[in-house]
């Protein structure tokens, strides 16, 4: 198993932090009613957590199915609902189209960076498990 380079890990974290900062800035300065702002913050957080859940579900079930089909429906349904409702909220908001485009692009950048971050974190975890098992196996062989 190969580990990610330090440069890749830095790039992944910088991309995620940049996406969070852009989304946070866009939402903090969102013109309009407080209810719209609250809806969009909840939508962004919902899609953020749903994207992490989908990433984990896909990775866990990569080789063989370990989760029930109903859990898959919940995970994928939650992600679709989060994306749909947040997209609908952006679409229906009565704000400047340029500002709306900024919110949409920063939101999609956030979702994209979440998938990359989740994969990078999971790869590092699997490598650590592999190395721990390999080290234990080598010690067992040495004692035999």
N, C-alpha and C positions, 0 to 999 in steps of 0.2 A: 504494500500500500504506500502511496506517495502522499506526502503532506503538502498543503498549500504553502506557497512562498509567503514570506513576511510582507512583501510588497502587495500581493493579492489581498491578504487579510486587511492591510491598511486601506487599500482601495475600497474594499467592501464596506468597512466601517465608516469611511469618509463619505461614501455614496449614501449610506443609510442616514448618517447624521445630517448631511446636506438636504436630503429629502424631507426629514423631520423638520429641519429649520425652515425650509421653504413652505411646507404645509402649515407649520405653526405661524409663520409670518403672515401668510395669506389669510388664515382663519382669524388671527388676532386683529387684522385691519379690515376684516370683511364688513363692507357697508350694509346697511339695512337693519332689520330688527334683531333683537337678542335671540328670539326664537329660531330664526334662520341660522344664526351663528351656532347656537346650541345643537341644532339638528346636524349641521355639517361636522362639528367636532365629534359628535357621537358616531356619525357615519364614517368618518376617517378612522376612529378608534375601532369600530366594528370591522371595517375591512382590514385593518392592520392585524387584529387578532385572528380573523377568519383566514387570512393568507398564511399566517404561521400554522394554523390548524391544518389547512390543506397541505402545506409542505410536509408536515409530520405524517399525515395520513398517507400521502403518496409514497414517501420514503419507507414507512413501516410496512407497506403492502407491496413493495417493489418486487421482491423475490417470490413471495407466496402471500396469500391473503391471511392476515392475522386479526383483522377487525371484521365485525359483522357487517353485512350489507346495509343494515339500518344505520349504523354509525357512519358509513360512507355517505348515505343520503343526508344525514344531519350535517356532516362536514361540508359536502359540496353544496347542499341547499343553503346552508348558512353563508357560504362564500358568495353564491349567486345572489342571495337576498341582500347581503351587504353591498355588493357592487351595484346591483340594480337600484336599491333605494338611495344610495349615495349619488349615483349618476342621475337619478330622477330629481333629487334635491338640487343638484347643480343645474340641471336643465331648466327647472321651473323658477329658479331664483331670478328676481328682477334686478340685475346688476349689469354693469358695463360688460359687454361681450369680451373685451380684452381681459378684464379681471376674472371673468368666468373661465376663460381659456387658461389663465395662469393657475387657477385652482384645479382645473381638470388635469393639466399636465403635471403639476406637482403631486397630485394624488396618484396618478398612474406611475410616476417615478417612485413614489413611496412603496406602492405595491410591488413593483419590479424589484426594488432594492430589498424588500422583505424576503422575497423568494431566494435571492442570491445570498442574503445573510443567513437565512435558515439552512440552506445547503452547505454553506461554509462552516457553520457551527456544527451541523450534524456530521460532516466529514471529519472535522477535528475530533469530535467525540468518538466516532467509530475508529479512528486511528489510535486514539488513546486506549480504547478497549482492546484493540488488536495488539498493541504493544504490551499492554499489561498481561494479556493471555500468553503472548509469545514469550515474555520474560518468565512467567510462571512455568510454562512448559519447558523452557530451557533449564530452569532450576530443578524441576522434577526429573528431567533426563540426567542431570549431573549427579543427583542423589541416588539414582538407580544403579 
